[in-house]
């Protein structure tokens, strides 16, 4: 993975991008476009991933019927952290 051309994006700008994608239901198109460009993974700091996972877990408890393609968001969070609450090991395949 080439990390040389990384770009810094403000949380506000990322929020605007995600809101636009959500408002126009472009999730599948975004995912396919990234894959077409050879992007199968995103490089991110553990802190925002953990923050998002915490929000998803909290909301999933509030909205008992919330599911993404049949998966429980708390399970997705545990998978992202290998069930340890810590980031997965830094390996070429992303760990877990």
C-alpha positions as CSV (number, residue, x, y, z in Angstrom):
1,X,0.0,0.0,0.0
2,X,1.5,3.3,-1.1
3,X,0.9,5.9,1.7
4,X,3.0,8.6,0.1
5,X,0.1,10.5,-1.6
6,X,-2.0,10.8,1.6
7,X,-4.2,13.9,1.9
8,X,-5.4,15.6,5.0
9,X,-9.2,16.1,5.1
10,X,-10.9,18.1,7.7
11,X,-13.7,16.4,9.7
12,X,-16.1,19.1,8.4
13,X,-15.3,18.3,4.8
14,X,-15.5,14.5,5.4
15,X,-18.9,15.1,7.0
16,X,-20.1,17.1,4.0
17,X,-19.0,14.3,1.6
18,X,-20.7,11.6,3.7
19,X,-23.9,13.7,4.1
20,X,-24.1,14.2,0.3
21,X,-23.6,10.5,-0.3
22,X,-26.2,9.6,2.2
23,X,-28.8,12.2,1.0
24,X,-28.4,10.9,-2.6
25,X,-28.1,7.2,-1.6
26,X,-24.8,6.8,-3.5
27,X,-23.2,4.2,-1.2
28,X,-23.1,1.4,-3.8
29,X,-21.9,3.8,-6.5
30,X,-19.1,5.1,-4.2
31,X,-18.0,1.6,-3.2
32,X,-18.0,0.4,-6.8
33,X,-16.1,3.5,-8.0
34,X,-13.4,3.0,-5.3
35,X,-13.1,-0.7,-6.2
36,X,-12.8,0.2,-9.9
37,X,-9.9,2.5,-9.0
38,X,-8.2,-0.3,-7.2
39,X,-9.0,1.1,-3.7
40,X,-10.2,-1.8,-1.5
41,X,-9.1,-0.3,1.8
42,X,-8.8,3.1,3.3
43,X,-5.9,4.1,5.6
44,X,-7.3,5.9,8.7
45,X,-6.1,6.6,12.2
46,X,-7.7,4.3,14.9
47,X,-9.2,7.2,16.8
48,X,-11.9,8.2,14.2
49,X,-12.7,4.5,13.5
50,X,-13.2,3.9,17.2
51,X,-15.3,7.1,17.5
52,X,-17.6,6.0,14.7
53,X,-17.9,2.5,16.1
54,X,-18.9,3.9,19.4
55,X,-21.6,6.1,17.8
56,X,-22.9,3.1,15.8
57,X,-23.0,0.9,18.9
58,X,-24.9,3.5,20.9
59,X,-27.4,4.1,18.0
60,X,-27.9,0.4,17.4
61,X,-29.0,-0.1,21.0
62,X,-31.4,2.9,20.6
63,X,-32.7,1.5,17.3
64,X,-33.2,-2.2,18.0
65,X,-34.3,-2.8,14.4
66,X,-31.2,-1.2,12.9
67,X,-29.2,-3.6,10.7
68,X,-26.8,-3.3,7.8
69,X,-27.3,-6.2,5.4
70,X,-28.3,-8.4,8.4
71,X,-25.2,-7.6,10.5
72,X,-25.3,-6.3,14.0
73,X,-23.2,-3.0,14.2
74,X,-21.7,-4.1,17.5
75,X,-20.4,-7.2,15.8
76,X,-18.9,-5.1,13.0
77,X,-17.2,-2.9,15.7
78,X,-15.8,-6.0,17.5
79,X,-14.5,-7.3,14.1
80,X,-12.8,-4.0,13.4
81,X,-11.0,-4.2,16.8
82,X,-10.5,-8.0,16.9
83,X,-12.9,-8.0,19.9
84,X,-10.2,-6.4,22.0
85,X,-11.3,-2.7,21.9
86,X,-7.9,-2.0,20.3
87,X,-7.0,-1.6,16.6
88,X,-6.1,-4.8,14.7
89,X,-2.4,-5.5,14.1
90,X,-0.7,-3.5,11.4
91,X,-0.3,-6.2,8.8
92,X,-0.5,-6.0,5.0
93,X,-3.9,-7.5,4.9
94,X,-5.3,-5.3,7.7
95,X,-5.0,-7.8,10.5
96,X,-8.1,-9.8,11.6
